[in-house]
Amino acid sequence: MTEQLADKKCVPCRGGVLALKGKELGKLNHSVPKWTVANEHHIHREFKFPDFVRALEFVNRVGAVAEEQGHHPDILLAWGKAEITLWTHKVDGLTESDFIMAAKIDRLNP
């Protein structure tokens, strides 16, 4: 399922869409099992690297995908790690696009 999500395109949200909750949210989270859902509001994952340079290279690849998709995560870059948090600001919660972006990020660093 992750591969299928990663092949989709993020859809720009202009509001008027309900945030995912309950079973529907759980089903999508099952597709990206390394991501943690917090308060049914956002998803988060930490990536580890042997040094700062590799973490930065990864963050730059994530940034390129985010620009291409028009869906921008919050990114924390530190020595040996990058933390990524996703949610759809327009709905103040999670949409399928957040999980699509997570799957695309997973492809960059399985």
N, C-alpha and C positions, 0 to 999 in steps of 0.2 A: 504493500500500500504506500510506503514511503516513496518508492520510485514513481508511482502514479501521481502522488501529490507534487513531487519535484518537477514533473513534466507539465504541470498546469501553470497558468500565468496568474499573478496576483491581480485582483480586480479592484480598481480604485473605489473607495467607499466615500460616498457623499452624504452619509447619514441616512436616517429613515430605515435602517436595517437593525434588527435586534441582535444583541450579542449572544453568542453560543452559551448554552447552559446544559447541565445534566448529562443525559446519555449521549446526545449529539456531540457535546464537548469531549466526553470520555472516548468516544469512538475515534475522533480525529487525533486525540492525544495518543491513542494506541498506535497510530501510524508513525509517530515520532517519539519513541519510548525514552530517548535520552533527555527529553525536555520535561521540565516540571511545570505543572499548572499551579498557579498561586491564586487562591481566592476566586476561582472561575473568572479571573480578570486579565491575567497575563501569563506568558510562558517564558521560561528561563533555562539557560544552559551555560555551564562553564566549560571552556576548552583549555586544556593544559598544553604547554609547549616547553621545549628545553631551554629557550632563551627569549629575550625581548624581540629580537629581529624576526624570528619565526612567528611569534604572536602578531607582530605588526603586519607581516606579509599576509597572514590570514585575515586580519581585520580589513586590510585593503581589498582583498578578494570579496569579502562580505559587502564592503561598501560599493563595489562595482555591480554586484548582483542587486543590491538594494536600489541603486540608481536605475538599473535596467528595468526592474519590476515596479518602481515607483512606490516602494513599501520600505520604510526606513526604521531599523531597530535602534534601540538604545544599546550602546556598546561601551563597555569599560575595558580599557587596555591597561595591563600591568605587566611587570616582568614575569614571563613564563605563563601568562594566562590572558584569556579574553572572556568576558562574560557578556552574554547577549540576552536582552529582554525584548519581547515582542508583544504588542497588543495594538488594536485599532483605535486610535485616539477619537475618531469621529463618533464611535459608538461606546466609548469608554469601556471596552471589553474585547473579547476575542471573536474573530471571524475566521472563515476558512482561509483567507489570505495569510493570516498569521502562521497557520500550519503549513501552507504552501511555502512560505518564506523559510520556515524552520527546516523543511525537507530539502530545500535548495542549499541552505547553509550546511546541513549534514553531508550533502554531496561534496562540499568543499573540504571537509575534514571528517571522514567517517568514524 
